Amino acid sequence: MIPIEVSQAVAFEIPDLATSARLAKRLAGRWTIDLMAESDELMVLVVELQPSPDLAALLREVEAWVAEEALCAVRFEVDGRSYVLEAGEAKWDSPPWKQVDSETRKAQLQEALTSVDSTIAEVSDREGPGSQARVMGLKGLRDDIALALRLLD
């Protein structure tokens, strides 16, 4: 059997800040993560794969998370191709693309800030001081969320 080359990273599109921070927290124990804001409504979580291909393990972990979060599906890209990972049932009562008032947006941003802070603390506790590099982009993301909250006041 001929070995198949696998990409060094997988990029997942996540619908909001708090949700993406929860996935980063879940994956940070095993993979190096880079979390970036693609737009106001979309985060991109890039997972660095280890030298031995662990893509199947990563996809199983994300699939379980998608079901737990009731997201129904997330898009991801690997080897320059886009895919959709589906799992569980969708929670349609509060879709992330729904327009919200400023108080609701503040609550969403506060939830995101709490989630990011929790992720930073958990990764630091688990990996030791200076381990925030396991989830790159969190400090900048935290600063952006704090700024957005100040602008809404």
KAVEN-V370553 format. One record per residue. N is the residue number from 1. RES is the residue in one letter. PHI is phi in whole degrees, 0 to 359 (NA if undefined). PSI is psi in whole degrees, -180 to 180 (* if undefined). Layout:
((N | RES | PHI | PSI) (N | RES | PHI | PSI))
//
This chain:
((1 | M | NA | 135) (2 | I | 275 | 128) (3 | P | 294 | 143) (4 | I | 260 | 132) (5 | E | 288 | 135) (6 | V | 241 | 142) (7 | S | 305 | 158) (8 | Q | 275 | -10) (9 | A | 209 | 156) (10 | V | 232 | 133) (11 | A | 249 | 125) (12 | F | 251 | 137) (13 | E | 265 | 122) (14 | I | 241 | 137) (15 | P | 288 | -17) (16 | D | 203 | 172) (17 | L | 297 | -53) (18 | A | 298 | -42) (19 | T | 297 | -43) (20 | S | 294 | -36) (21 | A | 294 | -36) (22 | R | 294 | -38) (23 | L | 292 | -40) (24 | A | 301 | -43) (25 | K | 298 | -43) (26 | R | 295 | -38) (27 | L | 270 | -19) (28 | A | 296 | -22) (29 | G | 290 | -22) (30 | R | 241 | -28) (31 | W | 233 | 158) (32 | T | 272 | 132) (33 | I | 241 | 145) (34 | D | 232 | 120) (35 | L | 250 | 125) (36 | M | 226 | 147) (37 | A | 274 | 118) (38 | E | 279 | -37) (39 | S | 201 | -174) (40 | D | 298 | -32) (41 | E | 253 | -1) (42 | L | 221 | 129) (43 | M | 252 | 148) (44 | V | 243 | 125) (45 | L | 249 | 114) (46 | V | 259 | 127) (47 | V | 249 | 123) (48 | E | 277 | 124) (49 | L | 278 | 148) (50 | Q | 284 | 168) (51 | P | 306 | -41) (52 | S | 276 | 133) (53 | P | 300 | 115) (54 | D | 240 | 30) (55 | L | 299 | -42) (56 | A | 298 | -43) (57 | A | 297 | -42) (58 | L | 299 | -48) (59 | L | 295 | -36) (60 | R | 295 | -41) (61 | E | 294 | -44) (62 | V | 292 | -37) (63 | E | 300 | -44) (64 | A | 297 | -41) (65 | W | 295 | -43) (66 | V | 302 | -43) (67 | A | 295 | -45) (68 | E | 297 | -38) (69 | E | 279 | -7) (70 | A | 57 | 41) (71 | L | 274 | -21) (72 | C | 79 | -47) (73 | A | 197 | 154) (74 | V | 224 | 148) (75 | R | 272 | 147) (76 | F | 214 | 159) (77 | E | 233 | 134) (78 | V | 215 | 140) (79 | D | 53 | 35) (80 | G | 76 | 8) (81 | R | 241 | 144) (82 | S | 264 | 144) (83 | Y | 221 | 167) (84 | V | 237 | 129) (85 | L | 256 | 117) (86 | E | 251 | 141) (87 | A | 195 | 143) (88 | G | 69 | -165) (89 | E | 250 | 148) (90 | A | 282 | 147) (91 | K | 258 | 99) (92 | W | 273 | -6) (93 | D | 289 | -20) (94 | S | 213 | 70) (95 | P | 295 | 144) (96 | P | 294 | -19) (97 | W | 272 | -4) (98 | K | 293 | 135) (99 | Q | 292 | 137) (100 | V | 229 | 159) (101 | D | 281 | 174) (102 | S | 294 | -34) (103 | E | 293 | -41) (104 | T | 294 | -41) (105 | R | 297 | -40) (106 | K | 300 | -43) (107 | A | 296 | -40) (108 | Q | 296 | -43) (109 | L | 293 | -38) (110 | Q | 295 | -40) (111 | E | 298 | -42) (112 | A | 296 | -43) (113 | L | 298 | -44) (114 | T | 299 | -43) (115 | S | 294 | -42) (116 | V | 294 | -45) (117 | D | 300 | -43) (118 | S | 297 | -41) (119 | T | 295 | -46) (120 | I | 300 | -46) (121 | A | 295 | -45) (122 | E | 294 | -44) (123 | V | 296 | -41) (124 | S | 296 | -43) (125 | D | 296 | -42) (126 | R | 287 | -42) (127 | E | 261 | -14) (128 | G | 98 | 171) (129 | P | 302 | 144) (130 | G | 78 | 10) (131 | S | 272 | 3) (132 | Q | 301 | -18) (133 | A | 297 | -21) (134 | R | 296 | -25) (135 | V | 231 | 84) (136 | M | 291 | 148) (137 | G | 92 | -10) (138 | L | 292 | -41) (139 | K | 297 | -46) (140 | G | 297 | -40) (141 | L | 297 | -42) (142 | R | 299 | -44) (143 | D | 298 | -40) (144 | D | 294 | -41) (145 | I | 294 | -44) (146 | A | 299 | -40) (147 | L | 296 | -45) (148 | A | 299 | -40) (149 | L | 295 | -41) (150 | R | 296 | -38) (151 | L | 291 | -28) (152 | L | 282 | -17) (153 | D | 284 | *))
//
